[in-house]
Amino acid sequence: MGPIKIIRYQGLQMVAEHFDAEALWFRNHILSLPGLVIGTTSAAAVKIANTTNYLSAGFGKSKATAEIAFTAGAASNIANGQEQVFMLQLDGSGNGLLIPSQYGPTTGAGTCPLPELPSDGLTCIGYCRIFCGGASTFTAATTLLSATGLTVTYYDGAAFPQSGLTVAGGSGNTLGPGIS
C-alpha cells in the first residue's frame, strides 16, 4: 500500500476551514467563567451566576448575572430516553440564547454531540446537557430543570465542536483552550 495522497485543493480547503474556525473563536470567546447553574428565579432557565467577560466580534464585553430561558420549539423538546445539548451564547449586547445541537436529540445518555460554533458576534460561554430518564420528558420553556427524571449538567467554557469533542462528566466541568 502506497502513501496516502490528498488532492491539493482539498487539503488547502481543509486548512483554510480550520483557520477560519480558529479566527472566529479568537474574535468571539469567553475570558472568565460564567458559573452556569439552574435558575433561581425560574427553575426552567439557566443562570449565569458570575459576571462574565467575553469578546464579541473582537470587542471586549461583560455580562452581569442573569437567567436565560429556553426557546420553545420542537428542536428543543426531549423525549424519554433522549438527550440534547444546548449551547449558551451571548451577543454583543449581552442577550443570551440557548441553542440546541442540530444533531440531537439523540437516544441514550452521553450521545449528543456539541452544537456548531456560533457565527461572528455570538460567543459561546457554556453548555447545558439534558437527559430524560425515568419516564420523563422535557418541554423547552416549560419543564423545570429540577424535574424528577431529568439529569441536567452545566459546563462552563467553550469547545471546538468540529474537533469531535463531546461533553462528558459532571457539573463543574470546564472546556476550551485557556479555560481552567
C-alpha positions in Angstrom: 0.0 0.0 0.0 1.5 3.3 -1.1 1.4 6.7 0.7 -2.0 8.4 1.1 -2.4 11.2 -1.4 -4.6 14.2 -0.7 -5.7 16.2 -3.6 -4.0 19.6 -3.2 -7.2 21.6 -3.4 -9.0 19.5 -0.8 -6.0 19.8 1.6 -5.8 23.5 1.2 -9.6 23.8 1.7 -9.4 21.8 5.0 -6.5 24.0 6.2 -8.5 27.2 5.3 -11.6 25.9 7.1 -9.5 25.1 10.2 -8.0 28.6 10.4 -11.5 30.2 9.7 -12.8 28.4 12.8 -9.8 29.5 14.9 -10.1 33.1 13.8 -13.8 33.1 14.6 -13.0 31.6 18.1 -10.4 34.3 18.8 -12.9 37.1 17.9 -15.7 35.5 20.0 -14.6 33.8 23.2 -15.0 34.0 26.9 -12.4 35.5 29.2 -13.9 34.4 32.6 -16.1 31.5 33.6 -19.9 32.2 33.9 -20.7 29.6 36.6 -23.7 28.1 34.9 -26.3 26.7 37.3 -30.1 26.1 37.5 -32.1 29.4 37.6 -33.1 30.7 41.0 -36.0 33.0 39.8 -37.2 30.3 37.3 -36.0 26.7 37.6 -36.9 26.4 33.9 -33.9 28.7 32.9 -30.1 28.5 33.1 -28.5 31.1 35.3 -25.2 32.9 34.6 -24.0 33.1 38.3 -20.8 35.1 37.7 -20.2 38.3 35.9 -18.7 37.0 32.6 -16.2 38.9 30.5 -16.0 37.9 26.8 -15.1 39.0 23.3 -17.8 39.6 20.7 -16.7 40.3 17.1 -13.3 41.2 18.7 -14.7 43.8 21.2 -14.5 43.3 25.0 -17.9 42.8 26.7 -19.2 42.0 30.1 -22.4 40.3 31.2 -23.7 40.5 34.8 -25.6 37.6 36.3 -28.8 36.7 34.5 -31.1 33.9 33.8 -31.5 32.7 30.2 -34.7 31.0 29.2 -35.1 28.1 26.7 -36.8 29.0 23.4 -39.9 26.9 22.9 -39.8 24.7 19.8 -39.7 21.1 18.6 -35.9 21.0 18.3 -35.6 21.9 22.0 -38.1 19.3 23.3 -36.7 16.0 24.5 -38.5 12.6 24.8 -37.9 10.0 27.5 -34.5 8.2 26.9 -33.1 11.0 24.8 -30.5 13.7 25.4 -30.0 17.2 24.0 -27.0 19.6 24.4 -27.7 23.4 24.4 -25.0 26.0 23.7 -25.4 29.2 25.8 -24.4 32.1 23.6 -24.1 35.9 24.3 -24.3 38.5 21.6 -22.5 41.9 21.6 -25.4 43.5 23.6 -25.3 40.7 26.3 -28.5 39.0 25.1 -28.4 35.3 25.9 -29.6 32.4 23.7 -29.8 28.6 24.4 -29.2 26.9 21.1 -30.0 23.2 20.7 -27.5 20.9 19.0 -28.5 20.4 15.4 -27.5 16.7 15.9 -30.0 16.0 18.7 -31.9 14.9 20.5 -30.2 11.6 20.4 -31.0 8.3 22.1 -29.1 7.5 25.3 -27.1 9.5 27.8 -23.7 10.9 26.6 -24.6 10.6 22.9 -25.4 14.1 21.7 -22.6 16.0 20.0 -22.0 19.7 20.7 -23.7 22.3 18.6 -21.7 24.0 15.9 -19.8 27.2 16.8 -21.9 30.3 16.5 -21.4 32.9 13.8 -19.3 36.1 14.3 -20.6 38.3 17.0 -22.0 35.4 19.1 -19.9 34.0 21.9 -20.3 30.5 23.3 -20.0 30.7 27.1 -21.0 27.2 28.0 -23.3 24.2 27.6 -26.3 22.6 29.3 -26.8 18.9 28.7 -30.2 17.4 29.5 -31.0 13.7 29.6 -34.6 12.5 30.2 -34.7 9.3 32.1 -37.3 7.6 34.4 -40.2 8.2 32.1 -39.6 12.0 32.0 -39.8 14.4 29.1 -38.5 18.0 28.6 -40.6 20.7 27.0 -38.5 23.9 26.4 -39.6 27.0 28.3 -42.0 24.9 30.4 -40.3 22.0 32.2 -38.3 22.8 35.3 -34.7 21.7 35.2 -35.2 20.3 38.7 -38.0 17.9 37.5 -37.8 14.3 38.5 -36.1 12.1 36.0 -34.0 14.8 34.3 -30.3 14.7 34.5 -29.0 18.3 33.9 -25.3 19.1 33.6 -23.8 22.5 33.2 -20.4 23.2 31.5 -18.5 26.5 31.7 -16.4 27.4 28.7 -16.3 26.7 25.0 -15.1 23.8 22.9 -14.4 23.3 19.3 -17.3 21.0 18.1 -15.6 20.3 14.8 -12.8 18.5 16.8 -15.3 15.7 17.6 -15.3 16.5 21.3 -18.4 15.6 23.3 -19.2 16.9 26.7 -18.9 14.2 29.4 -18.6 14.2 33.1 -20.2 16.0 35.9 -21.2 19.5 36.9 -18.3 22.0 37.3 -16.5 20.8 34.2 -14.8 23.5 32.1 -14.0 23.3 28.4 -11.9 25.2 26.0 -8.4 26.5 25.3 -7.1 28.7 28.1 -10.0 28.0 30.4 -9.5 26.1 33.6 
